[in-house]
Amino acid sequence: MGGRVAVHSEGAVAGAHRPLVWRALPPSPDAAVLVLHGGREFGAQAPPVLNLPGLRMRPFARAVQRGASADARRSLAVGTVRYRCRGWNGDRADAARDAEAALSDLAEQLGPVPTVLIGHSMGGRAALRAAAHPCVRGVVALAPWCPRDEPTEHLRGRSVLMLHGDRDRVTPPGDTDLFALRARDHGARVAGYRVLGSGHTLMRRAGDWHRAAADLALALLGLGVLPEEVGAALALRGQSQEGLRIPLSDRR
C-alpha cells in the first residue's frame, strides 16, 4: 500500500479496509509512532463512525507530533491503527491482527524504521501482542488490558513502559503489575507509572497522560531523554518489583 489514505473519520476510510492511517507522513521519515485505541472484549461489527475510543487517542497523536517537531534532526511519521472489529474476540485477537497488519504496511512503505506503539486498554493489549514485529522498538501501554494468561515471552529485548491509573475499575492495575513482572522475567525492559487519581478513561489528569506518553515514546526513539527513574527501572531484570509503580508527576 502506498501513498496517503483518505480519512473520513475514525470509523470510515475510503475503499477497502486499511489498518494503517497516517496522521503525519513526512517525505522520508526515519522513525514512527503508531497509536492504538481501546475497544471491547467481544464485538464483530466495525467501529462506529463516531468512535469515542478513537477520538480519545487523537490528543496523544498530536502530543507526539508536537514533541517531534522540536527536533529538526529527525523526521517522524505518526499513524493510527484502524480496526476491522470493535472487539478482541477471544482467540481471534482481531485488534492484534490489525496492529500486525499495520506494522507490515508501515515497513513496506517506510522500510524498517524504528517504531514505538502507544496503546490504550484493548489497544494496549494489541500493541503488546504485536511488539515482536522487527520494527518495534518499544511499547507505551496506557491502562492496558492484560489478562493473567497474556503471553510475554515475545517481548524479550523490547522496552515496555506501562502507565495505569490507581482508580481504574475496568482493567485492574494489579494485572498490569503481574504482566510487567512476567515480561521482565522473560527479558523485556520494563518500567511502570501509577497515575494517581485517574481512572480508565484517561480523562482525569488528561494532560499528564498526553505529556507522559508522548515524551516516553519519543525518548525510546532517541528524540528525548528518558526520566532517570525509568532508565533505572529498565535496567532491572528478573522478578524485581522495583520501578513498576512510579508515581507520575502532576504538572498542573
N, C-alpha and C positions, 0 to 999 in steps of 0.2 A: 504494500500500500504506500503510495507516495503522495506528496502534496498536502495541502491543508484540508481540513474537514469542515464542511458547512455545518455549523452548530445552530440549532433552533432552540434547544432547551436542554436541561439536564436529562430529560427523558426521551427526546426525539432527535435523531440525526438523519440527514438526508441519505437515502439509499439503503443498502444492506447494513446489517449491524457492524459497527466498527468499535472495537473495545477501547481504542486509544483516541482521545480527543485532546488536541493541543490547545493550551491557553496562551502560551508564549513559545514561539518557534523561530529563533534567530537563524541566520543563514548557515552557520557552521558551529553548532553547539558542541562543547566538549564535556558536558555533564548534563544530567537531567534529574528532575524530581517528578514523581507521579503521586497523585492524591487519590485516595480511595475512600468513598463514603460508606456509611452504615446501611443496614437492611434488616431483614427478618430471618428467623430460623427457617421458616418454610414460606414458599410463595413462588409459583411457576410463572406468574404473569410478569410482564415487563414493568419496570418502574413507571410511575405516572408522569405526565407532563410537568405537573407541579410537584417536583421531587424534593421534599424538605431535607432529607439527609444529604442530598447533593448540594443544595443551597447552603447548608451549614458549613460545607468544606470550602466554599469559594473564598472566604477571608484567609484561609490557610494558603491557598494558591497565591493570592495577592501578596501576602506577607513574604512568601518565598521570592516572588518576583521583585519586590521592593528591596529585600536584602541582597539579592544577587546583583541588582543594578549598581550597588555601591562599589563593586569590584570590577573594574574595566578589564582586568587581566583574563577573566574567564567569561565564557558565553554559555548561558544556562537555558535549556528547554524545560518548560513546565507543562505537564499534562494531567488529565484525569482519566480514570478507568470507568468506562460505561458498562453496566451490567445488562445481560440479557434477561435476568430474572431478579425479582425483588428479594428472593430468599437464598439461603445457603443450600438448603435441600439435601440434607443428610450426606450420604457418601458421594453424591454428585458434586458437591463442593463447587457450585456454579460460579460463585464470586472469585474463588481462587483460579478456576479455569480461565475466567475473563482476565484476571490480572496477568496470568502467564501469557495469554494471547497478546495482551497489550505490550508486554515486555518483548515478545518476539517481533511485533511490529516496530517497536522502538529500535531494536537492534538492526532490523532490516533497513530502516530509514536513516539512522544516525551512525550506525556502526556500534562497536562495543564500548560505548561511553559509560563511565561510572554513574550509577543511578541510585537514588535513595527513594524509598517508598514511605509516604505518610498515610496511615490508615486509621479510621475511627470505627470502633465497635466491630461489626462484621467485616468492614474494610480493613481493620487492623488484623483480624484473623486471616483474611485473604492475602494481605501484604506479607505476613509472617510465613504463610504456607508457600508463597511464590518466591521467597527470598533466596532459594537455591539457584535461581537464574544467574548465569555468569556476569551479567551487567550489574547486579545488585551489590552495592557497597554496604548498605545497611537499611534498617527499618526504624521509623519513629511511629510507635503504636500508641494511639490515644484511646484510653478506656477500652482496650481490645477485648474481644470475646475469646477467651482461652479455656475451652473445656479441659477437664482433667486428663483426657486421653489425647490431646492435641500433640502431634509429633514435633520434636525439637532436634533430632539428630542432624537434619539437613542444614541447620543454622551454624554449624562449625565454621569458624573463621569470619562470620558476619558480625557486624555491630548492631545490637538491638537495644534501642532506647524506648522505655515504656513509661507512659505518664497516665496516672489514674487518679480520679477524684475520690476523696475519702468518703463522700456521701453517695457514691454510686450504688443504686439498688437494682440495676439491670445486669451489668456484668461485674461480678464480685471482684474487688481489688485483691482479695486473697488468692483467687485463681490466677491472677496476673503474677503475683509473687511466686506461686508454685511453678508456673510456666517459666519464669525468669530463672529460678534455681535449676530446673531441668535443662534449660538451654545453656546456662553457664557450665553445667556439669558435662554437657556434650561439646564443649569447645567454643561456644559463642562468647563474644564480648558483650556484656550486659550491664546496663545501668537503669535505674528506675526512679521516677519522681512521684511524690504524692502532691496532688493539687488540693490543698486543704480548703474546705468549704465549698467544693464544687462537686457536681453530680455527673450523670451520664451524658446529658445533652451538651455539655461544654459551654453552657450559656453563662453560668456564674464564673466570674474571672475570665471571660472570653478573651480579653486582650492578652492575658498571661498565657493562655493556651496557644493563641496565634503566634505570639512572640517566641515562646519556647520551642514550639515545633519547627518554625522556620529557622531559627538560629541553630538548632541542633542538626537539622537536615543539611544546612549549608556548611556547618563545621565538618560533618562527615565527608563532605565533598572537597574539603580544603578551601572553602570560601569563608572561613571564620575559624575561631579558636574554641575548642570545647571547654566548658567550665572545668575548673580544677577538680571538683568533686566527681564529675562524670569521667574524666580521664583516669582518676584513681579507681573508680568502680569498674571501668572497662578492663583494667589490668588484672582484676581478681579472677580466680579460677575455682573450679570445683563447686562445693556446696556452700560456699561462703554467702551469708545473707547481707553482707555489708553493701551499701550503695544501691539498695533496691527500693528504699522509701525516703529518698532525699526530699525534704520539703521544698516545693517550688516557690521561689521568692515572689512576693506580691509587689508589682510595680505601680500600684495606684498612687 
